[in-house]
Amino acid sequence: MAEHQGLISSGWGRVVHNKRYIVWFYILNLALAWFGAAAFSNQAHDYLDHSLQAERLANGFDVGVLIEMFMRPEFGPVHPATASGLHFALAFFFLTALFLPGVLQGYASTYRLPRADFFRACGRNLWRFIRLLIIAGIVMGAVAVALFSAQGALVKAAEESTNEVLPFELRMLCLLVIFLVMTALRIWFDLAQADVVLSDQNAVRKSIGLGLRHAWRNLGRLLGSYVVATIVALIILSLGLWSWLRLVPPASVLGAFVVTQLTLLLLLIPRFWQRGVAVSYYLQNMVAPISVHPVAPAPVVEPVTPVVISNPPAQPQPS
């Protein structure tokens, strides 16, 4: 890729050249979701196989029937089913932290990363990523709580005004600000993750500081690239919901499954696109240039021509 290529196109190129990572993560997500929903599926089967409410759900999804089913004592407690889903969600979070370093290493490589190098990068950076994710969770959680608390206070004050539209407009404006701030924080930690993996940095605090400096200096450029990927994700989600509501018959379980799974697969593309943008920025701006000191040329030694001294002619001996 060109060294000065735009972040959006460069990040997209890395996604296109490494499409297999998206497929792998989709299969991983699908498998864990299948196991996580197995407990709820078995519990629902045990109830609906002996209930007339199954006929009301056979012709389409009905929220009222679903809520009524949960409130029935015959259905049993919902906690075991939801706990199983939560456990597999945590497993997906851990596996993402495990495999993401290999993805970043593959994005930075100019060749197809071998499987051994992929898993080597995953194992070497696992503990570093866990530390990064813990710090990111603390920082982003604290900022989110502060922003939503400020939003609640502003909206509550706006409700006391005579302008009926002001609370809604202020709420939308606050949500936009929260989205931009949280995206900026994600850019910060995405750059830190790229530095940890690509520079083999064991000191996580140094990568966090470096990521913060670069995210602050080039916030407009990076934020614009991430927002473009987010807009693409919103378009994919809107088209998926529209296709599900308009094109899939209510009784078609297979059609609903295909449309939803295709939408989830396509929604992975913007996420990996943002990772590609972070790697492209790192390679273009955060890699320390290699200083090459000029080496003085060795002095040229002229070859010495050997002088061959021939034996002098023998002098005649006096008689």
Rosetta blueprint (number, residue, H / E / L):
1 M L
2 A L
3 E L
4 H L
5 Q L
6 G L
7 L H
8 I H
9 S H
10 S H
11 G H
12 W H
13 G H
14 R H
15 V H
16 V H
17 H H
18 N L
19 K H
20 R H
21 Y H
22 I H
23 V H
24 W H
25 F H
26 Y H
27 I H
28 L H
29 N H
30 L H
31 A H
32 L H
33 A H
34 W H
35 F H
36 G H
37 A H
38 A H
39 A H
40 F H
41 S H
42 N H
43 Q H
44 A H
45 H H
46 D H
47 Y H
48 L H
49 D L
50 H L
51 S L
52 L L
53 Q H
54 A H
55 E H
56 R H
57 L H
58 A H
59 N L
60 G L
61 F L
62 D L
63 V H
64 G H
65 V H
66 L H
67 I H
68 E H
69 M H
70 F H
71 M H
72 R L
73 P H
74 E H
75 F H
76 G L
77 P L
78 V L
79 H H
80 P H
81 A H
82 T H
83 A H
84 S H
85 G H
86 L H
87 H H
88 F H
89 A H
90 L H
91 A H
92 F H
93 F H
94 F H
95 L H
96 T H
97 A H
98 L H
99 F H
100 L H
101 P H
102 G H
103 V H
104 L H
105 Q H
106 G H
107 Y H
108 A H
109 S L
110 T L
111 Y L
112 R L
113 L L
114 P L
115 R H
116 A H
117 D H
118 F H
119 F H
120 R H
121 A H
122 C H
123 G H
124 R H
125 N H
126 L H
127 W H
128 R H
129 F H
130 I H
131 R H
132 L H
133 L H
134 I H
135 I H
136 A H
137 G H
138 I H
139 V H
140 M H
141 G H
142 A H
143 V H
144 A H
145 V H
146 A H
147 L H
148 F H
149 S H
150 A H
151 Q H
152 G H
153 A H
154 L H
155 V H
156 K H
157 A H
158 A H
159 E L
160 E L
161 S L
162 T L
163 N L
164 E L
165 V L
166 L H
167 P H
168 F H
169 E H
170 L H
171 R H
172 M H
173 L H
174 C H
175 L H
176 L H
177 V H
178 I H
179 F H
180 L H
181 V H
182 M H
183 T H
184 A H
185 L H
186 R H
187 I H
188 W H
189 F H
190 D H
191 L H
192 A H
193 Q H
194 A H
195 D H
196 V H
197 V H
198 L H
199 S L
200 D L
201 Q L
202 N L
203 A L
204 V H
205 R H
206 K H
207 S H
208 I H
209 G H
210 L H
211 G H
212 L H
213 R H
214 H H
215 A H
216 W H
217 R H
218 N L
219 L H
220 G H
221 R H
222 L H
223 L H
224 G H
225 S H
226 Y H
227 V H
228 V H
229 A H
230 T H
231 I H
232 V H
233 A H
234 L H
235 I H
236 I H
237 L H
238 S H
239 L H
240 G H
241 L H
242 W H
243 S H
244 W H
245 L H
246 R H
247 L L
248 V L
249 P L
250 P L
251 A L
252 S L
253 V H
254 L H
255 G H
256 A H
257 F H
258 V H
259 V H
260 T H
261 Q H
262 L H
263 T H
264 L H
265 L H
266 L H
267 L H
268 L H
269 I H
270 P H
271 R H
272 F H
273 W H
274 Q H
275 R H
276 G H
277 V H
278 A H
279 V H
280 S H
281 Y H
282 Y H
283 L H
284 Q H
285 N H
286 M H
287 V L
288 A L
289 P L
290 I L
291 S L
292 V L
293 H L
294 P L
295 V L
296 A L
297 P L
298 A L
299 P L
300 V L
301 V L
302 E L
303 P L
304 V L
305 T L
306 P L
307 V L
308 V L
309 I L
310 S L
311 N L
312 P L
313 P L
314 A L
315 Q L
316 P L
317 Q L
318 P L
319 S L
